[in-house]
Amino acid sequence: MSISFDHILKLQELLNIEKQEDLKLYQQQFLSRSVIERKANGLTWYPLVINSSEFGYGDFLILELERTNDFNHSHQFQPGKNAELFSFDSSFSINGIVKSVEANKLTLALNVDDLPDWAYEGKLGLNVLFDEFSYQEMEINLNKLIKANNNRLAELREVLIGSKKAEFHKIVQPYENSLLNDSQIKGIEKMISAKDVAIIHGPPGTGKTTTLVAGIIEILNSEDQVLVCSPSNIAIDVICEKLIAQGIDVLRIGNPVRVSESLLNVTLDGKISSHPYYKEVKEARKRAEDFRKMAQKYKRNFGHAEREQRNLLFKEARQFLKEANQLEGFILGEQIGRSRVIASTLVGSSHRLLRDKQFTTVFIDEAAQALEPACWIPISRADRVIFAGDHCQLPPTVKSKVAMEKGLGVSLFEHCIKKENIHVMLKVQYRMNNEIMNFSNRKFYLNQLTANSSAAFRYLGLKDKIEYNLPFEFIDTAGCGYEESLNNQTLSISNTGELDILKKHLTNLLMAYTAEKEDSKLSIGIISPYKEQTVLLNKEIASDEYLQHFKQWISVKSIDGFQGQEKDIIYISMVRSNDKGEIGFLSDTRRMNVALTRARKKMVVIGDSATLSFNPFYKDFLDYVEEINAYKSAWEYV
């Protein structure tokens, strides 16, 4: 058995372990829980009402559902997820697919002619179902990968996970772009010359997305169409917006959780609705809906003749739907053929419209965060792959500890970057002040990063309260008695002492800033590795009479929530404070690298040095704090 086959067989085993763990967690949250508990976990909407129903594409009955209470509860409903419409007073239910979600409304697609009788009797709810679709697509593509023989996929398999060396064309004409720096230009030349694979390693703030977009545009000079993917909807939407701004014709495949306004017209639905033939599609759907409503007027108890008439009306409705779908299919095929860039999530690239398409190049952004089996879905549709990402930041999300320890958490990006001469690291960062950059630079990037002159000495620029100009502060709570606290229900940890220090520091800073720069705005991010702390921070800021005036400036999220973002000021609440030196999530230093590289002008870290110093990484961090005179004691704010 070859190296590549062993690798794929192991991936199949680990993916199955992950799937079983995911299913187990879902069952723990769902099967033994009451409706109230499921609502709290975000798995159920109840009660809800049906606002409307109409036929949509593919003979699906589309319902608009709206929940009638618990409007602020977070939930796990997303486009593409399987869901179950149920009756609270009976055991009846019907399965469908969530089509779109907004605030307290969503649309659900059902493959039926008409709603069952019980759906008209009220007391309805909706459950999230365990979604096997992503796992099925990953499993299908791993099987496809292992069976590949004497074709391009088999060759890519041996280059990416086997022992075959990646090949590159010789650059005939050097790439020129006055807007890019030398390392970015080298990255684009690596993309252009790659026969099999190239990697753009983009540390924080180095213009990875800018480089990737420039590379896509350059490659479109020699290719009619490319596929661009990412594990997240947000990342792919950012690329789409930048490509559209450059005049590139983009088709956004799939159902993004949040589509920015500027992208609505390039989604499948948007392209269809703006097409000259769309009026005919609408008319056919209207006729189908009219026939369906006529069929629904028959009472539920009727004789043979009435039943026959009802069936005939449904048959007419289906015929008009068939005409609408055929015309819509023509429009979709036209859009797939003419778009220069087709963009989707990794799993979204398995869309039925792309099943028979082959691309010369697939670009995968944020590839270091992607599960390897998911990456093979778009790669199986391409002749070469360009990865972009940073394996020193967030790794793939893996729920199974066993699967993680055995290697599922190692991305294909991370596996490939160890190969000889296939990657270029971007080395100039445009985000952070030097003092904010330098610790991560030393620990993760071999001191190869330099700050562009526009960023290197960036700071708040206060003339009176100059102490707030410091780009980096560590506020030490050691000895203050601010110990962590465990929430026994959520099993998450908080630290109210750190919360108080953060509020006082933030309030003082805002007072100083607005006194001097009343017309200027700041963007402020508050990060904590612990959800319980972010929940408390959000509540405290919302209820604080002074801070609520700045709610448009302030964003409070977990570390993962700030991936890819930047703010003028970042506060980090480390939370952990105990006698044993236990730091939990903080030991994931790649995740902490994300938190430490979000700030442009100022970063304030609040933590207990006595607890943190048990860990070598944080001991080095505290040494760096002392080196740049960034140390402050929490006693100054008590």
N, C-alpha and C positions, 0 to 999 in steps of 0.2 A: 504494500500500500504506500502511495507517495505522500509527501509532506502535505500537499494540498487536500488530498482525499481524507487523510487523518483529521486535518483541521475542520473540514466541512462536517464530518461525522460527529466531531466533538461539538460543533456549533448546533447541530440538530438536537443533540442530547441536552445541551444547556438551554436552548430555546424551549424545549418541552418542560424542563424544570421551572423555567421562568413562567411559562403559561400556567402550569399547575399552581404555582405560588400566587399568581395574579388571581386565578379563579378562587383559590382558598380565601384570599383577603376579601374578595367580592362577597363570597358566601358568608363570611363572618360579619360583614357589614349589612348584609341583606336578609338572608334566609331566616335567621332567628330573631330578627328585630321587628318591633312594632312600626306602624306607619309614622308615628311621632319620631321614633329614633331614626328611621330611614330619611325622614325630612331633614333632621338635624345633620345627617351625614351627607346630604345633598343628592341622595339617590331617588327621591320621590317628590313629586308635586301632588299635593292634595289639600283641599279640593280644587278642582279646575272646571272650566266651562269650555264648550266648543263654540267658538265665535263664528266659524264659517267652514264650509266644505266645498271643494271643487276638484274636477279632474285635472291632473297635471301630466307631465311627460311620462311616457312608458305605461299608460293605463293606471297610474297610481291615483288613489283618492287622497287629496291633500287636505288635512284638517288644520285649522288655526286654533291652538289651545292657549288658554290664559289662566294662570293661577290666581286665586281670589283672596289669598292672604299670604303671610310670611314673605312679603315682597323683597326684603333685604337679605334673605337667606342665600348664601352661596350654594351652588349646585354643580353637578357633574354632567349635565346635559350639554352635548356638543353636536354640531352637524356631522352626520355620518354614523352616529351611535345608534345601536339598536335600542328600542324602548317598547314598553308594554302598556297599552291603555287598559285600565281595569275598572271594574265596578266594585265599589266598597261593600255593597250589600250582597254580593254573590261571588262565586268563584270564577266568573266569566272574565276573559281578557282576550286581547288581540294584539299581535306584534306588528311593529312598523319601524321606520327609520326616520330619525330626526333630520329634517331638511334644513332648517335655519333656526337660530335662537337670537332673541333680543329681549333684554330686561326680563319681564315677566310673561312674555309670550314666546311660543315656538310653533313651528309647523311640523306636522308628522305625516309621513307618506305611508299609506296602507294599500296593499295589493288586493283590493276588493271592489266590487261594484257599488256596494251600499253598506252603510253602518249596520251592525247587528241591533236587534230590538233593544237590548239592555242599555245601549249607548244613549238612548233617548230618555232614560229614566233618572238621570242625575246621579249625584254622588260618585263622580268619576275621578280617577287619579292616573298618574303616569309614573312608571318605574324605569330607571336605567337598567338595561340588561347587560350581562357580561358579553363583551364584543369580541368575537373570535376572528373578525375579518382581518385585522392586521397580522395576527398569528398565522392565519391560513395563507395569506399572501407571502409572508416570509418563508413558510414551510414549502410552498409551491416553488419559490425561486431557489431555495437550497437544493431541492430535488432536481430542478432544472440544471443547476450548477454542477452537481455531482455526475449527471448524465451527459453533460456537454462533451462532445468528442469531434475532433477535426473541424472546429468552427471557431469564430472569433471569441466567443465566451470562454471556450476551453483555453485559448491562448491567454486571455486576460486573467483567468483563474491562476494559471501558472506564474504569471508575472506578479500578481498582487499577493498571493498567499503561498506560491510555490517557490522554486529556486531559479526560475528564468529571469534574466536581467531585463530591465526596462530599456527600451531603445528610444533614441531621439534623432530627429532630422537635424542637419546642419543649418544654422540660421544664415540665410543668404543676405537678407536685408535687415540690418539692425532696427529694432523697434524704436520709434521716437515719439515722445510726448512730454512737452515742456511743463505740464501740470503735475507730473509724477517724479518721485525721487529715484535714485539709482537702483535701490533694492526692489522697488515696485516695477521698474522697467525690466529688471532681470527676471522677476516673477512672471511677467507677461511673455517674455521670450521663452521661458521654460514651458509655459502653456502652449505656445505656438509650435514649438519644436517637438513636443511629446508625441510619440507614436502610441503609447500605451497608457501612461499615467504621469501626472505632475501634481505636486503639492505646493500650495501657497500657505506657509505658516505665518499667521498674522497675530502677534501678541496684541494686548489691549492698546487701542488708540493708534495703530499703525496704518490704518486705511485699507484694511483687508477687503471690505466691501467695495470701496472705490477701485481697488486693483482688480478685483474679480469682474466688476462691471466693465472696466476698460478692456479686460481680456476677452470677455464675451463679445463686445462690439468689434474688436479686432478679428476674432475668429469668424464672425459673421461676414467678413469681407471675402472669405474663401468657402464658406458653408452656407447653404440656404436656410438651415434651421438647426437650432440646438435645444437640448432639454436642460432645464435648470431646476434643481431640487434642493430641499433642506429638510431636516427632521421637524422643524417647527413652521407653523403658518406665519408667525410674525417675521421671521428671518426672510422667508421667501417673498413676503409682501414688500419688505424694504428694498430688495433687489428689483422687484417689478417696478416700483415707483421710480427708482433711479434709471432704469432702462427706458421707461416711458418718457421721462424728462429728456432723454437723449434722442427721442424720436423713433424708438424701436417698437415694432408691432408685437405686442405681448398677448398671449392667451393664458389666463390663469385658470388651471384645471382644479377641480375639487371644491370642497365646501369650507373655506377658511372660517375659523371661529370668529375672527374680527377682520373684516375687509375694510380697509380705509376707503374713504369716499372717492378718492382719485382712482381706485381700482375697480369700482363697481362696473364700469363700462367695458372692462376687459375680461371679466369672468364669462363663463359659458352663457349664463342667463343674460348678461349685459349684451354680449355679441348677438345673441338671438333677437332680443327685443329691439335692437337698433337696425336689424336687417330689413330690407324692402319687402321681403316675403312674410314678415312677421304678422302683418294684418290678416293674411290668409290663415295663418296658424291660429290666431286668436278667434277668427270667425268659426273655424272648424271646432275649436274647443268649446265655444259658446253653444254651438248646435248640439254638441255632445252633452253639455251640461243641461240644456233644455230637455233633451230626451230623458236624461237621468232623473230630473225632477218630476217629469210626467210619470215615470215608472214608480217613483217613490210615493205618488199620491194614492196608489192603490192601498187599501187597508191590509193589514197583516193576515187577516182571515178571509180568504176568497176562494172561489171555485176554479175549475180547470181552465175555463175560457179567460178569466181574468189573469190567471197565472201565465197563460200563453201570451196574452197581450203585453203583460209586464216584461216577459222575456224578450219579446220582439222589440220593445222600446229600449231595453238594455243593449240588444244587438245593434240597433241603430246608433246608440251612443258610442259603442265600441268601434263601429265603422268610421264615424267621424273622428274619433280619437286616433284611429289607425292612419287616416289621411293627415291629421295634424302631426303625428309622430314621424311619418315619412318625410314631410316637408321640413320638419325641425331637424331630422337626421341629415337631410341634404345641406341645411345651413351649417350644422355642426361640422360635417365633413369638409365643407368649404373653408371654415375657419381654421380647422386643424391643418389643412393643406397650405394656407397662405400666411399663417403667423410665423414670424421669424424666431420668436422665443416661445416655447411652451414651458410653463412654470407650474410646479406642484410640490407637495410634500413627497417624501420618499415613498410612502405607501400609496399616496395619490397617483403616482406614476403608473400604477397598475390599472388605471381607469380603462374601461372597455374601449374607449375611443383610441387608446394608445397601444392596445394589445398587439396589433400587427405592424406597428411602426418601428423602424430602426433609425437611430441617430448616429451621426459620426462622432459627436461629442456630447457627453453629459457632464455638467458642472454640479458638484455637491457642496453647498455652503454649510458651515457649522458641522462639518463632517466628524469632528472629534467628539461631538455629543451624540452621534447616531449609533444605534445598535448595528453591528456588522450585518446581520441577516437583512435588515431593512435597506442597507446600501446596495445590496445585490439586486434589488428590484429594478431600479433605473439602470444599473450597470449592465444588466442582461439585455437592455434595449439599445446599447451603444457600442461603438468601436473603441472608444478611449474614454478615460475619466479624468477630470480635473477636480481635486479636493481642495477645499479652503477651510481653515479652522485653526484651533490652538489646543493641543492636547495638554497644555499646562493650565487650562481652565476647566469648566464643567465637563465631567465624563458622561457617558451614556447613563440614563436612569435605568437601574436594575432593581427589581423588588425582592428577588430571591437572594439571600445571603450566600447560599451554596453556589448558585450560578455566577454571582459576582466573584467569589473567591476562586472559582475555576476558570475565569477568563472572559465571561460574557461582557464584563465592563470594559474590556479593551476594545477600542474601536478599530475599524479597518484603517482609518487615518493613522492611528498610533502604530499599528502593525507595519504599515507601509513606510512611514517616515524614517524607519531604521534602515531602509534599503539605501544603497549607494546612489548619490547624485540625482535624486528625483525631486528634491524640495528646495525651495528658496524661502528664507526667512526675511520678513519685512523688518527693517531695523530702525526706522525713524518714527517716533510716536508724536502725535499732534494733540494729545489730550491733557496730560498731567504736568504739573509743576515737577521739577527735578526731584525734590525731596519726597514727593508722593510716589514717584516712579522707582526710585533707586532700590528700595528693599526688594520688591518683586523682581526687578532687573537682576539683582545679585542671586536670588534664590531660584529663579525659574529660567532666566534667559541668558545665563553665562556672561552677564554684563555687556551684552552686545547691543542693547538699545541705547539710542541717544534721543534726547528731547529736541524737537524742532524749536527754533528760536521763538516762535509764536507761543509756545507752551512752557518752555523751560522755567521762566520766572513769572508765570501767571500767579496772581494773588488778588485778594479782595481790594487792596488799595485804600484802606481807611487812613485818614490823616490824624484824627484825634485818638481813637481807641486802637492804637497800632498793635496792641497785643493780639488782636483778632486777625491780623494779617498773616500770622504764622500759618504756613501751608499744611503743617502736620502737627497734631497734638495727641498725646496719649494721656488720658485722665485715669490715674490709678486709684482703684477703690480698696486696695489692700488695707486691712486694719480698720475699715469703717463699719464692719458688721453687716455689709450688704450681701447676705448669702442668697444663693439661688433658691427657688421654690418650685416644686413639682405639682402640676395640676393632675390629680389622680384620674380625672375623667378623660382628658386629652392626652395624658402622658407626655406633655410638652412642658418645657421649663421657662420660667420668667425670673426677672430680678427687678423688683420695684425700686430698689436703691439706685440702680443704674438709670432707671427711667426718670427718677427725680433729678439726678445730675444732668442728664441729657436735656430735659425740659428747661432747667435753669440756664445752662450754657447756651442753648438755642435762643431762648428769650433775650438774654443779654446781647447776643450777637445781632439779632434782628433789630433790637433797639438802637444799637450802635450804628448799624448799617443804614437803617431808614432815616436816622437823624442826619446823616451826611448825604445820602444818595436817595432822596425820597422819590425820585422819578425812575430809579433803576429797579429791575426785578432780579431775583435770584431763583435758581432751581436747586432744590434741596432734597436729597435722598436720605432716608433713615433705614438702615439695614440691620437685621438680626438673623442669626442662623436658626432661631427658634420661633415657631409660629405663635406660641403663647405670648411672647414678648411683643411681636408685631401687633397682635390683637389689642394688648393693653396700651401700646403706644398710640394706636389709632384712636382708641377711646379717649385717652388723656388729652391728645391734641385737639380732638373734636369738641371736648368739653371745656377747654381752657379759653377763658374770655379773651386773652390777648392773642394766642396762637391761632385761634380759629379765623382771624382776619387774614392769615397767610396760607389758608388751606390750599389755595391754587398753586402755591409755590412748593408745597411739601408733599412728598410721596413716601409712604412707609411700606416696605415689602421685605420678603425673604431674600436671601442671596440670589436664588434662582430667578426671582422676579426682576432683578436688575441686570441679568446677563445681556450684554449688547448695548446697555444704556450708559449714559454719563450725566453727571450733574455738576453744578458749580461747587456745591458743598455736599459732602457725604459724612453722616454720622454712623458709626458702627457700635452697636451694643453687643458685647461678647457674651454676657449673661452668666457664664459659669463662674461660680465662686464657692469652693468647698475645701475641706481640710485634706482630702485624698488626692487632689490634683487631677480629678476626673474632668475631661473636657469634651467628651462625646463628639458631636458633629464637628467641633472645631479642629479635630485631628485630620479632617479631610482638607489638606492644605491647598489642593487645587481649587476647591470651592472658595476658600478664604482668599486666594489670589484674585478671584473675581471681585470680591468685596473691596479689596485693597487697591483696585485699579479703576474705580468708577469716577473718582473726583477730579475736577479740573483745577480748582483754585484752593480748596481746603478740605482736609480730612481730619475728623475727630474720632478717635477710637476710645471707648470706655470699657475698662476691664480690670480684673483682679490679677495683678502681677504675681502674687504668691501662688495662685492656682495655675496660671498660664505657664510659669517658668518651669514646671515639671516636664514640659514638652520641649525637645531641642529646637523645633522650628520657632516657637514663641520665645524661647530664651534668646535666640538670635534676633528676633523681632525687638525684644526689649533692649538688647545691646544697641540696636540701630537707633531706637528712640533716644537713648542716652547720648549716642554719638552726634545726633543732630540737635540736641537740646530741646527735644519735643516733649519731655516728661513734665507732667503736672500732677499734683495730688488732689484727690476728690475732696480733701478737707477744705480746699479753697472755695468749694461750692456748698458745703454743709451749713 
